[in-house]
Amino acid sequence: MDLSFTPEEQKFREDIRAWVKENLPQEISHKVHNALELTREDLQQWAKILGSKGWLGYGWPTEFGGPGWTAIQRHLFEEETALAGAPRIIPFGPVMVAPVIMAFGNAEQQKRFLPGIASGEVWWSQGYSEPGSGSDLASVKTKAERQGDKYIVNGQKTWTTLGQYGDWMFNLVRTSNEGKPQTGISFLLLDMKSKGVTVRPIKLLDGGHEVNEVFFDNVEVPAENLIGEENKGWTYAKHLLSHERTNIADVNRAKRELERVKRIAKSEGVWDAAGDAYASRFRDEIAKLEVDLVALEMMVLRVLSAATSGKNSLDVAGLLKIRGSEIQQRYTELMMLAGGAYSLPLIREAMEAGYQGNFPGGNAALAPLTSTFFNMRKTTIYGGSNEVQRNIVAQTVLG
């Protein structure tokens, strides 16, 4: 196993870096590097820029309009865009539902849905979690009843990230109560502008609106929007979740945020204060985080190396999710510790008005720290809680 990059791969990295530098809007990059809130327009602007280049679906094969990059090239693309301060690609369309449509959808569905995803024009949302059905996804209760050439959908989804922007939703629905719970689930594509769809915001601790409840009241969905076979949706959901959990590891964003930890620590005097025991211990914690991040990156590269060489890729999606999500929480904790008391103020109206820590001795990167810290508490829960993932990893290794 060779984890070093070839000259061709290094050239690919340089080309990506140059293109991103030329095409990534500076105002968006500034927001990302300073953890400022990104608007819908910011996110979709970058998605459309990538889409016009054919890179929003950067993991797609050429037969579906993607660049056909190798696993290594996809990794390098992710790293260069993250380090440059590009927004993270909203995964629900290009990273999650698109592979399901490619693998299990029919030709007409592929022709109908994939172009809008690839261009960044159509915003997709995820309809998985329900009240009482999060980690136990097989217990979903949202019901879809077949009536002629359509399904009538009733029920509720929750924690729908950025669902207020959604044009379409991929939805796990119950079409049968016979047999095991997993055997009665279907995978349905639903137009969120349909009559009977209601999106209600869930306000977060920082006053933000990132997640939602979505209610379905006799929503009519054409039967042609069913992916694959009825009652086989659990199979398709597992295919999708393997993409989500690998994506959650997000090693490249963590590398960017580690550098931000160091910047804050240096600006707040907890990095190199001579003879300061606290600064010394703080640097130790950053070093531990950096070691763990390198280890996570090596694990990712091992998976990529196996895929590139044609060997069976290591089935470590759950393990990547566990380690990646824990690292995300740790770097936000270190940022809070570095900022000290200046990390605590969280006045959303002031932040929206442009206030970014312009107090005596303050650092402009500090104001959003509390919001980021709270937000990252979710990472060990969504995509399958880490407790459940540990059980899955143990069963895989121990049998």
Order of alpha helices (4+ residues) and beta strands (2+ residues): alpha-alpha-alpha-alpha-alpha-alpha-beta-beta-beta-beta-beta-beta-beta-beta-alpha-alpha-alpha-alpha-alpha-alpha-alpha
